[in-house]
Amino acid sequence: MSYPSNVILLLLQIILQRQQVLSHKDKSLNLQTLLQDPIIDNEVLQQFNSHKLVKLYCPELSSMTRRTLQAMVHDIFQSGFGATSSSPLEEQYANIPITVASLANFYYDKRLNEIQQEELPKLEQQLKDQYQN
């Protein structure tokens, strides 16, 4: 699974919101349980497939099935916080239980790092190049 962190973050945000809605509608559902084992229904699929960010960064995902989306979520949970690597960000999350919310926080931090360390310097260089011409 090698999708951009912003796409994974979007998926986790959609799932988190849906789990909250489900737990409020059906009082027999426990939010903590849903955060550890989320329900991936057609609503999650539709919101994810139709989102502009998915169409822009991973258009191949905009036609996925619910089963494929469930497998993708399973893979995200299995990979957790990237325990095989030892970056400071991954070490920060080493002892935190894996839930939709903790994964969303991890991918949010990861995305911020990507923007600060990769994308902003590229944009800055492009602006400098444009200004010099």
C-alpha positions as CSV (number, residue, x, y, z in Angstrom):
1,M,0.0,0.0,0.0
2,S,1.7,3.2,-1.1
3,Y,-0.9,5.9,-1.2
4,P,-0.1,9.6,-0.4
5,S,-0.5,10.4,3.2
6,N,-3.0,13.1,2.5
7,V,-5.3,10.5,0.8
8,I,-4.9,8.1,3.8
9,L,-5.6,11.0,6.2
10,L,-8.8,11.9,4.3
11,L,-10.0,8.3,4.5
12,L,-9.3,8.2,8.2
13,Q,-11.2,11.5,8.7
14,I,-14.2,10.2,6.8
15,I,-14.1,6.9,8.8
16,L,-13.8,8.8,12.1
17,Q,-16.8,11.0,11.3
18,R,-18.9,8.1,10.2
19,Q,-18.1,6.1,13.3
20,Q,-19.2,9.0,15.4
21,V,-22.5,9.3,13.5
22,L,-23.1,5.5,13.8
23,S,-22.5,5.5,17.6
24,H,-24.9,8.5,18.0
25,K,-27.6,6.9,15.9
26,D,-27.3,3.4,17.5
27,K,-26.7,3.5,21.2
28,S,-25.8,-0.2,21.2
29,L,-22.6,0.7,19.3
30,N,-19.6,1.7,21.5
31,L,-17.5,4.5,19.9
32,Q,-14.3,3.1,21.4
33,T,-15.0,-0.3,19.8
34,L,-15.8,1.4,16.5
35,L,-12.5,3.3,16.6
36,Q,-10.6,0.1,17.0
37,D,-12.7,-1.9,14.5
38,P,-14.5,0.6,12.3
39,I,-17.6,-0.2,10.2
40,I,-16.8,0.5,6.5
41,D,-20.2,1.0,4.9
42,N,-21.5,2.4,1.6
43,E,-21.6,5.9,3.1
44,V,-17.8,5.8,3.8
45,L,-17.2,4.4,0.3
46,Q,-19.3,7.1,-1.4
47,Q,-17.7,10.0,0.5
48,F,-14.2,8.7,-0.2
49,N,-14.8,7.8,-3.9
50,S,-16.4,11.1,-4.7
51,H,-13.9,13.4,-2.9
52,K,-12.0,15.8,-5.1
53,L,-8.7,15.0,-3.3
54,V,-9.0,11.3,-4.2
55,K,-9.8,12.2,-7.8
56,L,-6.8,14.5,-8.0
57,Y,-4.1,12.4,-6.2
58,C,-5.3,8.8,-6.7
59,P,-8.0,8.7,-9.5
60,E,-7.7,4.9,-9.6
61,L,-9.3,4.8,-6.1
62,S,-12.4,6.7,-7.1
63,S,-13.9,3.5,-8.6
64,M,-13.0,1.1,-5.8
65,T,-15.5,-1.3,-4.2
66,R,-16.4,-1.5,-0.6
67,R,-14.5,-4.8,-0.2
68,T,-11.4,-3.1,-1.7
69,L,-11.8,-0.2,0.7
70,Q,-12.2,-2.5,3.6
71,A,-8.9,-4.2,2.6
72,M,-7.2,-0.9,2.3
73,V,-8.4,0.1,5.8
74,H,-7.2,-3.3,7.1
75,D,-3.8,-2.6,5.5
76,I,-3.6,0.8,7.2
77,F,-4.4,-0.7,10.6
78,Q,-1.8,-3.5,10.0
79,S,0.9,-1.1,9.0
80,G,0.1,1.0,12.1
81,F,2.6,3.8,12.7
82,G,5.3,2.3,10.5
83,A,6.9,0.3,13.3
84,T,9.6,-1.1,10.9
85,S,11.2,2.3,10.6
86,S,12.6,4.4,13.3
87,S,11.9,8.0,12.4
88,P,11.2,10.4,15.3
89,L,7.6,10.7,14.3
90,E,7.1,6.9,14.4
91,E,8.9,6.6,17.7
92,Q,6.6,9.2,19.1
93,Y,3.6,7.0,18.4
94,A,5.3,3.7,19.4
95,N,3.3,3.1,22.6
96,I,0.0,4.5,21.5
97,P,-2.9,2.0,20.8
98,I,-3.9,1.8,17.1
99,T,-7.3,3.4,16.5
100,V,-8.9,5.5,13.8
101,A,-8.2,8.6,15.8
102,S,-4.5,7.8,16.6
103,L,-3.8,6.8,13.0
104,A,-5.4,10.1,11.8
105,N,-3.2,12.0,14.2
106,F,-0.2,10.1,13.0
107,Y,-0.9,10.8,9.3
108,Y,-1.7,14.4,10.1
109,D,1.7,14.8,11.7
110,K,3.3,12.9,8.8
111,R,1.6,15.2,6.3
112,L,2.7,18.3,8.1
113,N,6.3,17.1,8.0
114,E,6.0,16.3,4.3
115,I,4.7,19.8,3.6
116,Q,7.4,21.5,5.8
117,Q,10.3,19.5,4.6
118,E,9.5,18.7,1.0
119,E,6.7,20.8,-0.6
120,L,7.4,24.2,0.9
121,P,11.1,24.1,-0.1
122,K,10.2,23.1,-3.6
123,L,7.7,26.0,-3.9
124,E,10.2,28.4,-2.4
125,Q,12.7,27.3,-5.0
126,Q,10.2,27.6,-7.8
127,L,9.3,31.1,-6.7
128,K,13.0,32.1,-6.6
129,D,13.6,30.7,-10.0
130,Q,10.6,32.5,-11.4
131,Y,11.6,35.7,-9.7
132,Q,15.1,35.5,-11.2
133,N,13.8,35.0,-14.7
